Amino acid sequence: MRHGQKGRKLGRTASHKRAMLNNMATSLFQHGTIRTTLPKAKELRGVAERLITFAKRGDLSARRQVLRRIQNKVIVSKLFDEIGPSFSDRPGGYTRILKLGPRRGDSTELCMIQLVGSEVRSDFVESSSEAAVAEASETTEEKKDA
């Protein structure tokens, strides 16, 4: 019996599931919305909301906790500089799950998970993410050349 076993298995090992959720959270913060299956979105919701709560705190310890899960420093700085402060007056519920219907091939329920208020920030998400990622890749290339 599964007494005390929280969460869904998602057909993966624990390390693969953790890596997948970390990558999905990175994509969610980068793009503001992602399309996935319903069980994955429900698991991602807890991970993403916990990271946003750390970003609302904003101290060094919270930043280090987030860097354990998200290795992209550009996305972490965006999380702490823009996303966290935008939810400063909200006591939770930072994400929204919208059901899209069944997938054609295997009839799995698809959904879209997005940050609440991302429709307001969508123009910022597209412009700043591309520019920041391009800038970060240039600096890493310079470091490799040196």
C-alpha positions as CSV (number, residue, x, y, z in Angstrom):
1,M,0.0,0.0,0.0
2,R,1.1,3.6,-0.7
3,H,0.6,5.0,2.8
4,G,2.4,8.4,3.1
5,Q,3.6,8.4,-0.5
6,K,2.7,11.8,-1.9
7,G,2.8,12.8,-5.5
8,R,2.5,11.0,-8.8
9,K,5.1,8.5,-10.2
10,L,4.6,9.7,-13.8
11,G,6.3,6.4,-15.0
12,R,9.8,7.7,-14.2
13,T,12.5,7.2,-11.6
14,A,12.7,9.7,-8.8
15,S,15.8,11.5,-10.3
16,H,14.3,11.6,-13.8
17,K,11.0,13.0,-12.4
18,R,12.8,15.7,-10.4
19,A,14.9,16.7,-13.4
20,M,11.8,16.8,-15.6
21,L,10.0,19.0,-13.2
22,N,13.0,21.3,-12.8
23,N,13.2,21.7,-16.6
24,M,9.4,22.3,-16.9
25,A,9.6,25.0,-14.1
26,T,12.4,26.7,-16.0
27,S,10.4,26.7,-19.2
28,L,7.3,28.0,-17.3
29,F,9.3,30.9,-15.9
30,Q,10.9,31.6,-19.3
31,H,7.8,31.5,-21.4
32,G,5.0,32.2,-19.0
33,T,2.9,29.3,-20.2
34,I,3.6,25.7,-21.3
35,R,1.5,22.9,-22.8
36,T,1.7,19.5,-21.1
37,T,-0.3,16.6,-19.8
38,L,-2.6,17.1,-16.8
39,P,-0.8,14.9,-14.3
40,K,2.5,16.6,-15.1
41,A,0.9,20.0,-14.8
42,K,-0.5,19.2,-11.4
43,E,2.9,18.0,-10.2
44,L,4.6,21.1,-11.7
45,R,2.2,23.4,-9.9
46,G,3.6,22.6,-6.5
47,V,7.2,22.9,-7.6
48,A,6.6,26.3,-9.4
49,E,4.6,27.8,-6.6
50,R,7.3,26.8,-4.0
51,L,10.0,28.5,-6.2
52,I,7.9,31.7,-6.6
53,T,7.4,31.8,-2.8
54,F,11.2,31.6,-2.4
55,A,11.5,34.5,-5.0
56,K,9.1,36.6,-2.9
57,R,11.4,36.3,0.0
58,G,14.3,37.5,-2.1
59,D,17.2,36.9,0.3
60,L,20.4,35.1,-0.5
61,S,19.4,31.8,1.2
62,A,16.2,31.7,-0.9
63,R,18.2,32.4,-4.1
64,R,20.5,29.5,-3.3
65,Q,17.5,27.2,-2.7
66,V,16.1,28.1,-6.1
67,L,19.5,27.6,-7.8
68,R,19.4,24.0,-6.5
69,R,16.4,23.4,-8.7
70,I,16.9,25.9,-11.6
71,Q,20.5,26.0,-13.0
72,N,19.8,28.8,-15.5
73,K,21.0,32.0,-13.8
74,V,19.2,34.2,-16.2
75,I,15.9,32.6,-15.4
76,V,16.6,32.8,-11.7
77,S,17.4,36.5,-11.9
78,K,14.2,37.0,-13.8
79,L,12.3,35.0,-11.2
80,F,13.7,37.1,-8.4
81,D,13.6,40.5,-10.1
82,E,10.2,40.4,-12.0
83,I,8.1,37.4,-11.3
84,G,8.5,37.2,-7.5
85,P,7.8,40.9,-6.8
86,S,4.8,40.9,-9.1
87,F,3.2,38.3,-6.8
88,S,4.2,40.2,-3.6
89,D,0.6,40.9,-2.6
90,R,-0.8,37.5,-3.5
91,P,-0.7,34.7,-0.8
92,G,-0.5,31.8,-3.2
93,G,-2.1,30.4,-6.3
94,Y,0.4,31.8,-8.7
95,T,-0.4,29.3,-11.5
96,R,-3.4,28.4,-13.5
97,I,-4.2,25.1,-15.3
98,L,-6.5,25.3,-18.3
99,K,-7.7,22.0,-19.8
100,L,-7.3,21.6,-23.6
101,G,-9.0,18.3,-24.2
102,P,-7.6,14.9,-25.2
103,R,-4.5,14.4,-27.3
104,R,-5.2,12.8,-30.7
105,G,-2.7,9.9,-30.6
106,D,-3.3,8.4,-27.1
107,S,-6.3,10.4,-25.8
108,T,-4.3,11.7,-22.8
109,E,-5.7,14.8,-21.2
110,L,-3.7,17.9,-22.3
111,C,-3.6,21.2,-20.5
112,M,-1.9,24.5,-20.4
113,I,-0.2,25.7,-17.2
114,Q,0.5,29.4,-17.0
115,L,1.4,32.1,-14.5
116,V,-1.5,34.1,-13.2
117,G,-1.4,37.5,-14.8
118,S,1.0,36.2,-17.6
119,E,-1.3,37.7,-20.2
120,V,-0.3,41.1,-18.9
121,R,3.4,40.2,-18.8
122,S,3.4,38.2,-22.1
123,D,5.0,41.0,-24.1
124,F,7.8,41.3,-21.5
125,V,8.4,37.5,-21.4
126,E,9.1,37.3,-25.1
127,S,11.3,40.3,-25.4
128,S,13.4,40.0,-22.2
129,S,13.9,36.2,-22.3
130,E,15.3,36.2,-25.8
131,A,17.6,39.2,-25.2
132,A,18.7,37.8,-21.8
133,V,19.4,34.3,-23.2
134,A,21.3,35.7,-26.1
135,E,23.4,37.9,-23.8
136,A,24.1,35.0,-21.4
137,S,25.2,32.8,-24.3
138,E,27.6,35.6,-25.5
139,T,29.2,35.8,-22.1
140,T,29.6,32.1,-21.8
141,E,31.3,32.0,-25.2
142,E,33.6,34.8,-24.1
143,K,34.5,32.8,-21.0
144,K,35.3,29.7,-23.1
145,D,37.5,31.8,-25.5
146,A,39.5,33.2,-22.6
